[in-house]
Amino acid sequence: MSAVERMAVLAVCGWSGSGKTTLLEALIPLLRERGLRVAVIKNDAHGVEVDRPGKDSDRLFRAGASVVLRSPRESFARWHGEVVPDLPVLIRDLAARNDVVLVEGHKSTTLKKIWLLGADESEPPDGLDHIVRVLPRDGDRLGAALQEVVERVEAVGRNRRVLGGVLIGGESRRMGREKQLLEYDGHSLVENTVAALESQVDEIVLLGGGTVPSALAERPVLPDSHGMEGPMSGLISGLRWAPDLPWVMVSCDLPHLTSQGVGWLLDQRRPGRWAILPTGASGVVNPLCAVYEPQALPLLEELILSGSFAPKGLAVHPGVFCPTLPQSLEHEWRGVNTLDEYREICGGRGDSEIE
């Protein structure tokens, strides 16, 4: 399966006059009402006319530059032919910042297609593949198209493998020793974290340069990304390694985390939610036992470019969901940062060698 086939992409195809643009114009607001962000790629074999001659942007374009116009409410990019991305690249880039990409036209591609019948058509033309639904001119075209797109978005989210990332790269300056190696109930904290994730995800990756206990020696390990501070370096390392998959990212210092807690977290996933950062009763967002969908990677990279290495900064984005933790699970999100916190949280079930 190609990368594009793993994305929420559908082409709306038909001959000229079949109603493609009219359908999309009515469909997009209904998808937006469901909290989905939509991108459209329109194929125009006759050339693109998007700017008035004499405008500053047109003058710059005709001088030979690719031009990006920005304003508080919208942006616009205009490329010269030699730098226009190929369709799969364009789809990938748009899918990274949207929930669904709709392509008008491009009937000869391998994209899954909705075919709109023209006035004199009873079936699609011969030789076209990957048609998932045919819409006659009469009937509820809009309802059928909406159902097809929503089902595609939901299926993509449901069928993606989910990865678990355990952050073990912290310097543990306040603890004075590597937190992931401290014991709780006879096992290291990182082993307990892996056990909580085991039944809820498809693969677990250790993120960071911390010491890995022998019991986890066979687990894959990714180094921290360079040039970043704190847990952001581990988050980015994992998301860049598998950018088209969702991740449950967990710090190694949550002694009480269970598979039930991870299961609750994953149950919060919905189309349109690009990250799930649980919030405690005090209102503090926790980005280190959280879900990050593929669309979260560009958001995190934008934070870094702004000079922030705090992933909780995502909480202000409209695509990020911050549910309140159930009272019965709130203790599972309580981490240990100092020896005093470790003694308090772990009680007599911690490392007997800690003085």
Protein Blocks (a to p, Z undefined) as FASTA:
>chain_A
ZZklmpccdddeddehilmmmmmmmmmmmmmmnopacddddddfkbpafbdehiaklmmm
mnopacddddfkbccddddfklgccfklmmmmmmmmcfbdcdeejklbmbdcdddddfkb
cbdcehiahiabdcdfbdjfklmmmmmmmmmmmmmmmmpccdddddfkbgklmnopafkl
pceehiafklmmmmmmmmmmmbdcdedjbdcdfklmmpccddddehiahjllmmmmmmmm
mmmbccddddfklfkbcfklmmmmmmmpcghiabdcdddfkopacfkbccddfklmmmmm
mmmmnopabfklmmmpmkbccddddfklmmmmpccfbfklmmmmnmmmmcfkbZZ
